[in-house]
Amino acid sequence: MTRPLLYGYWRSSAAYRVRIALNLKGIDYEQVPVHLVRDGGEQHRPSYRELNPQRLVPILVVGDTVITQSLAILEYLEETGPPPALLPADAAGRARVRSLAQIIACDVHPLQNLRVLNYLTGELGADDGQRIAWARHWVCEGLRALEERLARSSATGAFCHGESPGLADACLVPQLYNAVRFGCELDAFPTVRRIDEACKELRAFVEAAPEAQPDAA
């Protein structure tokens, strides 16, 4: 694989997912920081909009291939990258892992995304307290569903699926990071917290953490 370029922001949970996956697979990559706040947001620059008209991070560039959307990037890395696998070998297992990942990436993350929170305050007049309450509500709703799915399934092991980290864990850990940022009470999610702690013992997750990034503020 050509050495990829990862456009991201240190505190973006979507970019955090991709860093984890790249690290798990041992893929050497170059980071291109995109500051989402400074000077009105570097994602709004014309050169960046040419790469991604949505003006979101992350973007993975491999040669002439430009991939947006973190889950699409994770699937691409799974299909083209080296082992270990991010998805189970069986169809039912793959569906389960994708479902767990999508609880976070499709239903929780968008509602606490920076542009959504900025719209609440800038366009709808929400104050900072209401802004945080909105984010906390949707994060906790998603974690509640995730906890139930993980706790009641025999497929859950040390990690979201079995004894090796994969695609679902790459989504879970960044979401727990955001949950802490928003002041969510996590005592009701023991399985989620246990998996998060197991992941954070691994180098791939440690090196992907926001504070470990070169653009960390």
N, C-alpha and C positions, 0 to 999 in steps of 0.2 A: 504493500500500500504506500502511495506517495505520502510524504509527511503532511498531515492535515493542518489547516489553520482553523482555530476555534475563535470566533468572534463572541465575546461574552462580557459580562459584568460580574465582578467578584461576589456580589450579594444576590445575583439572580439565581433563584432555585432551579430554573430550567437549564441554565448553563452549568450549574452545580451537578445536575444529573449526568450531563454529558462528560464532564471531567471525571466523574466516578467511573463511568463505563470505559472511557479511554484508559484510565489507570488500571482497571480490572483486567483489561485485555493487554496491558503492557504496550500500548501504542504511543510512540513518541509524537508529540504534537507541539505546535507553536500557538501561543495565545495572542490574540489581538484585542486589547481592552477597548470596550465601548462604554463610556461613562453615561449612564442613563439620566443623570441629574445635572451635571455641570454644563454651564452655558446653554441651558435649555434642553439638554439631552443630545449627545452625539449621534444617537440613532436617527435623528431627523436631518442629518446632513445629506445632501444629494448623492454623494458617493455611496453612503450606506443604503439609502433607499433604492438604489439600483440593484443592490444585492438582495434586499428584502423589502418589498413595498409595504409590508406590515410594520416595519420599523421596530422589530422586536429582536431580542437575543434569545437563544444562540443561533449562530450560523456556522455550519461546518463546510469548509471548502477543501476539496480533495482534487487536485489538478484542475480540470475544467468543470468539475461537478460542484454545484452549490446546493446545500441541503438546509432547509429551515424546519422548524418544529422539532422539539427535543425528542419526542417519541419516534418520529421518522428517522432522526439521526441515530438513536439507539438501535433501531431495527437495521439500519444500514451497516452499523458497526458489527452487529451480530451476523449479518449475511456476508460481509466482506473481510472482517477482521479475524485475527487468530483466536484460538481458545484462551481462556475458558468461555463456555457458552453463557449467555445471559438469559437464555430461555431453556426450559426443559425439553427433553427429546420427544415426549408424547404430546399429542394434540390437546388432550384435556388439560395437561399441565401448562402448556403454553397459553391456552385460553384463560386459565386461572390467573397466571402471572400478569397477563395483559389487562385483565379485569381489575386486579389490585392496583396496577399502575395507573389505570385510567380513572379510578376513584379520585386519585390525587391530581393527575395532570389535566383531566377534563372537567371535573366537578368542583374541586377545591381551589386549586391554584389560580384559575382565572378570576375568581371572585376576590382574591386578596392580592392581585397583581397591582403593580405600581400605577399603571394607567387607569385602572378602575378606581383605585383609592383617590387618585388625583381628580378624577371626574366627580366623585362624591363631594369633595371639598370645593373644587373650582367651579363646577357647573350647578350642583344641587345645593350648595351652601351648608353642607355638613361641617360640624366643627371637628377638632382633632379627636375628642372623646368619642363622637359618633363614628368617626372613621375607623378607629381602633376597635370599637364594639362590633362594627360590621365584619371586619376581618376576623376577629376572634370567634364570632358566631359561626361563620362558614368553615373555618379551620376545624373547630371542635365538632361540628356536624360531620365532616368528612372523616375525622379520626375515630369518631364513634362507630361509624359503619365499618371502617377498616379494622378496628379492634375486634368487632364481632366476627367479621369474616376470618380473621387470622386465628382468633382464640378457639373457634369451634371446628376448625378443619384439621384433620390428621395430616394433611400435606404440609402444614406449617412445621418447620423444624427450628434449627438455630437461627435461620433466616426466614424470609417471607415464604419461600418454597424450598423445603429440604435443608440440606446442610451446607450449601454454598450460596454466596450472595449473587444476585442477578438483577434483572431489569426492574423488578418491583422494589428491591432494596435501594436501587439508585434513585427511585422517586421518593421513597419513604424518608430517608435521612434528610434531604433538603427541606421536606415539609415539616419535619420535627424542628429543624433549625428556625423556620419561620414561626412555628407555634410558640417557641420560646420568645422570639422577638415580640410577638403580639401579646405576650403575657397569658397564654392559655394555661389552664390548670390541667396537668397531665396525669394526675393520680388515677383517673378512671381508665387509663389506657396502658395497663401493665405489659401486655404482649407487644404492643407497638414500642414501648420504651425499652423492653428487653432486646428486641431486634436492633433497635437504634444503637444501643450500647455495644452489641456484638459487632456491628458494622464498624463502629468507631475504634475498635481494636485493630482494624486492618489498615495497612499502609495506604492502599488505594483510596480509602475514604479520608484518612488523615490528610493526605496531600491534596485532596480535592476541596477541603474545607474552605469557606470564604476567606477566613483570616490568613490562610496560607498563600493567597494569590498575590501576584506582583502588583496588582492595581488596588489592593485592599486599602480603604481609607482609614 
